[in-house]
Amino acid sequence: MNTLRKNWLRIVVHAGAWIPLAWLVADGLLAQLGAEPIRAIILRTGKSALVLLVLSLACTPLNTVAGFRPALQVRRALGLYAFFYAAIHLTTFVAVDYALDLELLREAIFEKPYALVGLAAFSILLPLALTSTKGSMRRLGQTWRRLHAWVYLAALLVIVHFVWLVKLDVREPLAYGAIVAALLAIRLSPVRQAIRRVRGRLAGQYPLPTTRAPSTYLE
């Protein structure tokens, strides 16, 4: 029971991350993917990747604003699940929709801006996923922090990809963009320090001043 209470958030994250895929497979088996099943797979896996990526970005700000430390324990898992769905998204586009036809893919990537931006986002997420291990953190040191700060650029590119894909009703991708912008703002050192001061006052305590300069502006 203590183990369950201690790891409840991890259990929720791992179980919840598989639900979109299970739902997609079930709809496929039941022929519920509509008239364009390949497009449905691409859209649904892309949306799942975006949601999970935003959730992973929210973990550190959630700890900063609310002091919810368990969120830090699931940050890496959420990021890897986001990459997992992004990989399915890209693989379906390349291998199923375009049947690995290099000429058609070249035309699609360079004639459809949303495809080029999506590929750029995936190109950023790939090295982040490959270096997400604790061993990579030790080997890369401070370079690891700078490298993984690029996740915000990847998130913004994903949102641009989403906007250009839907074209007309851009309210949903812009809502995700606003969330990412807010999460990025919270991670900026001046904003983070202001939030900590407010939390200290609300708790009736004032945090001790620190003389340690952050290793990077984004931490």
C-alpha angles and dihedrals in degrees: 000000000000090000091051092049091048096047102034094117093051090051091050092048096048093045094043094048091061095049096082091052093046090048091048092050091047092051089048093052090047093046091242098135095097131233093318106043095170091053089047091054092049093048096044096047090046091052091048091051091051095048093049092046091053090048090052090051090050094059099081095041089049089057091045096049102033103019090239099157097175087072089070090059093062099039095097093044092052091049093050092048088051089053090046092057091042089054091051089047093053095040092053090050095047104033103029109025095038098024092225090292101160095199093051091045092051090052092046094049097047098035098044111058093198090059092051093048091047091052090050090052092050090048088059095045093051098067090040090056092045092052097043094105125103089241090059090049091055095045097046098039113178090358087068091062093049092047094050092047084074088075088086091058089049090051092050091049090051089054092049087049089053094047094051091045097054093037099179114041101040097162095106098049090044089053089055088047091054090051092051091048090052092048091050091050091053090055093055110107099238092048092045092051092048090052091050091051091051091048089050092052092047089052091048091246133104117218117238114254115255127216095193112111114219114255090232135008087249112054 
